[in-house]
Amino acid sequence: MHTSTAANWAAAAGTLFAGLVALFKEELQSLFFRPKFKVEIGTRPPFCVKTGSVVYDRVPGGTFKILWTGSIYYARLWIQFVTKVERATRGRSYEAVDAFVPSNLR
């Protein structure tokens, strides 16, 4: 193989690789850098609430017919995210960012 042919193939492969990285950057990052979530759920309010419910149907003549009556349970998750931020150092280690204030998902 001639040098110019090898260089052409290397340039084509590099261009293809750069294009794929540009197209799938976020998917590739998600393989290595995953967010850490803290999830809490409980069987008490405000995580789990029981309430009564009635389902009506309007019938001809403007009156209502009860289709169903019963209890409904509402379940909530409390998800906390970004509980800690770290900064990469020159020595390829990580140190915590002290000035960071944790945030909650709303």
PyMOL commands that set and color helices and strands:
alter all, ss='L'
color gray80, all
select helices_A, chain A and resi 3-23+25-32
alter helices_A, ss='H'
color red, helices_A
select strands_A, chain A and resi 37-40+48-59+63-75+78-81+86-88+94-96+103-104
alter strands_A, ss='S'
color yellow, strands_A
deselect
rebuild
show_as cartoon
